[in-house]
């Protein structure tokens, strides 16, 4: 599976404010680019924190791109994936609507009644790991279900875990022309942080979009 992490951050490296409310960092050109990334992916993934904070749909917005997917004999929308160790995703979350196939990755020790409620609205449950999701095992399962290209859009805890486990192939970062600040504001890679061994990134492209810059790294 090819895993592409794509995020937008402020010039001081924040995904949103300390209130963790959604802030529009990207302009129209970058939004169009992200829509194309989604259209070219088999699935789009976020962590449960992003679902609880933003309630994203993770769908392709441009009908012409969705038409292209159908012309290529793909589902009109990519699948949606939520990393959710303890099954906290609300059953009425937009990511679980009937616009596309949805997967929820949970750990073995998840609350059973919560998992049943998610399965009841059509989510495909992937169990991997004991008390937190084992992402490598979960990705093997997703690959077996037709996910060869996975786009990850946040949040910082999930992205850090993916880098920590060596599961990221490409990292694109749109840097917007704004400062958010806040020691408690989320960053593109939160979690425990690295102290000795750091992921090695190879900068392969720099492009100006809107009033910001897009950095593309191979990992």
C-alpha positions in Angstrom: 0.0 0.0 0.0 1.2 3.5 -0.9 0.5 5.9 2.0 0.4 9.6 1.3 0.1 12.1 4.2 -1.2 15.5 3.2 -1.8 18.4 5.6 -2.1 22.2 5.6 -0.4 24.1 8.4 0.2 27.8 9.3 3.6 29.4 8.8 4.4 28.5 12.5 3.4 24.9 12.0 -0.1 24.7 13.5 -3.0 22.7 12.1 -5.6 24.7 14.0 -5.9 26.9 17.1 -5.6 25.7 20.7 -9.4 25.3 20.7 -8.9 22.7 17.9 -11.5 24.4 15.8 -11.3 24.1 12.1 -9.4 27.0 10.4 -9.2 27.5 6.7 -5.5 27.6 5.9 -5.5 26.5 2.2 -6.7 28.7 -0.6 -8.8 27.6 -3.7 -5.8 26.3 -5.6 -4.7 24.0 -2.8 -8.3 22.9 -2.2 -8.5 21.9 -5.8 -5.2 20.0 -5.5 -6.5 18.1 -2.4 -9.7 17.2 -4.3 -7.6 15.6 -7.0 -5.5 13.7 -4.5 -8.8 12.3 -3.1 -10.0 11.3 -6.5 -6.7 9.5 -7.2 -6.9 7.5 -4.0 -8.6 4.3 -3.1 -9.4 5.6 0.4 -9.0 8.8 2.6 -8.1 8.4 6.2 -8.3 10.5 9.4 -8.0 9.9 13.1 -11.1 9.9 15.4 -10.0 13.3 16.9 -10.5 14.9 13.5 -13.9 13.3 13.1 -15.0 14.6 16.5 -13.6 18.1 15.9 -14.5 18.7 12.3 -17.0 16.0 11.2 -15.5 15.8 7.7 -17.1 13.9 4.8 -13.8 13.1 3.1 -15.5 13.0 -0.3 -14.4 14.3 -3.7 -16.2 17.6 -4.2 -15.8 18.1 -8.0 -18.5 16.1 -9.9 -16.1 15.9 -12.9 -13.5 14.1 -10.8 -16.1 11.7 -9.5 -17.2 11.1 -13.1 -13.6 10.3 -14.0 -13.5 7.7 -11.2 -16.6 6.0 -12.6 -15.2 6.1 -16.1 -12.2 4.2 -14.8 -14.6 1.6 -13.3 -13.9 2.8 -9.7 -16.5 3.7 -7.1 -17.7 7.2 -7.5 -16.1 8.2 -4.2 -13.0 6.8 -2.4 -13.6 4.8 0.8 -13.3 6.6 4.1 -11.1 5.2 6.9 -11.2 6.3 10.6 -8.5 5.2 13.1 -10.5 4.9 16.2 -9.1 2.5 18.9 -12.0 2.8 21.3 -14.9 3.2 18.8 -15.7 6.9 19.7 -16.9 7.8 16.2 -20.6 9.0 16.3 -22.9 6.7 14.3 -24.2 9.9 12.6 -20.8 11.2 11.6 -20.6 12.4 7.9 -17.7 10.0 7.3 -20.2 7.1 7.8 -22.9 8.3 5.5 -23.9 6.4 2.4 -21.8 8.5 0.0 -19.0 5.9 0.0 -17.7 2.7 1.7 -16.4 3.4 5.3 -13.9 1.5 7.5 -13.4 2.0 11.2 -10.2 0.7 12.7 -10.6 -0.4 16.3 -8.6 -2.3 18.9 -9.6 -5.6 20.4 -10.5 -4.0 23.8 -13.0 -1.5 22.3 -16.5 -1.1 23.8 -18.5 -3.8 22.1 -21.8 -1.8 22.1 -20.1 1.1 20.4 -18.7 -1.1 17.7 -22.1 -2.7 17.1 -23.7 0.8 16.7 -21.1 1.6 14.0 -21.6 -1.6 12.2 -25.3 -1.0 12.4 -25.0 2.1 10.2 -22.9 0.2 7.6 -19.3 0.8 8.8 -16.9 -2.0 8.0 -15.1 -2.8 11.3 -11.4 -3.7 11.1 -10.0 -5.1 14.4 -6.2 -4.8 14.8 -4.2 -4.5 18.0 -5.0 -5.1 21.7 -5.7 -1.7 23.4 -4.8 0.6 20.4 -5.0 0.1 16.7 -2.0 -1.7 15.2 -1.8 0.4 12.0 0.5 -2.0 10.1 -1.9 -4.9 10.6 -4.9 -2.8 9.8 -3.3 -1.6 6.6 -2.7 -5.2 5.6 -6.4 -5.8 6.0 -7.3 -2.7 4.0 -5.0 -3.7 1.2 -6.7 -7.0 1.1 -10.0 -5.2 0.6 -8.8 -3.2 -2.3 -7.0 -0.2 -0.8 -3.7 0.3 -2.7 -3.4 4.1 -2.4 -4.3 5.7 0.9 -4.5 9.4 1.5 -4.1 10.5 5.2 -5.4 14.0 6.1 -4.8 14.1 9.9 -4.7 14.6 12.7 -1.4 15.1 14.3 -1.6 12.0 16.6 -2.3 9.7 13.8 0.4 11.2 11.5 3.0 10.9 14.2 2.1 7.2 14.7 2.4 6.6 11.0 5.9 8.1 10.9 6.8 6.2 14.1 5.9 2.9 12.5 7.5 3.7 9.2 4.3 3.6 7.2 4.5 6.9 5.3 5.7 6.9 1.7 5.0 10.6 0.7 4.4 13.7 2.8 3.0 16.9 1.4 2.7 20.0 3.5 0.9 23.2 2.4 2.3 26.1 4.4 -0.2 29.0 4.6 0.6 32.6 5.1 -0.8 33.0 8.6 0.4 32.6 12.2 -1.8 30.7 14.7 0.4 30.3 17.8 -0.4 28.5 21.0 1.7 25.9 22.8 -1.3 23.6 22.9 -2.3 24.0 19.3 -2.0 20.8 17.2 0.9 20.3 14.8 1.2 18.0 11.8 2.9 15.4 14.0 2.0 15.4 17.7 2.2 12.3 19.8 5.2 11.6 22.0 7.7 13.1 19.5 11.1 11.8 18.3 14.1 12.3 20.5 16.9 10.3 18.9 15.9 8.7 15.6 14.2 11.1 13.2 12.3 10.2 9.9 14.5 11.0 6.9 12.6 13.2 4.4 13.8 13.9 0.8 12.4 17.2 -0.5 11.4 16.5 -4.1 9.3 19.6 -5.1 8.5 23.1 -4.0 5.5 24.9 -5.5 3.8 28.2 -4.8 0.0 27.9 -4.5 -2.3 30.8 -3.6 -0.4 32.8 -1.0 1.4 29.8 0.4 3.9 27.1 -0.6 3.5 23.3 -1.1 6.4 21.1 0.0 6.5 17.6 -1.3 8.7 15.0 0.4 9.4 11.3 -0.2 10.0 9.4 3.0 
